[in-house]
Amino acid sequence: MTPLTPALAEKFDALRRLYPAEMAPSLVLPLLHCMQQDRGFVTEDDALCIAQYLGVPPIQVVEARSWYTMFRMQPGGRYVLKVCRNISCSLRGAEQVVSHLEQRLGIRVGQTTPDGRFTLETVECLASCGTAPAMQINDTYHEQLDAATIDRILEDLP
């Protein structure tokens, strides 16, 4: 198991101080987010490290990591594009958004461009039903998408 770096251990400790000791299991999601923010993804080994740090059963962290789609299990591109495919987005054109992105980027859902710039994913819900179709690029939401808007967004990325 890979040990925590001193910087990451310091972040974990800062988060742990915010919770009473008996609430350690409540730190699973915040620590998974912290690990992903630090490394870009969370391996099963990382999940085991978090479980050991918290003193919780490993399955508790491993299951959380695999259940929530916001946790990446392998490295992604510099920009991770997550297109909502739930009912509201689907009814308002999510399939066309995905098709346009696949054509524009030259990859399929689940793939990363050869230059490592973009990873394309679909997710079940971005909680943006009123402004569908929606996409998240890293931590930024983009809504009411069409091909022209998508092209502008991609061109504006550094």
Disulfide bonds with the S-S distance in Angstrom:
none
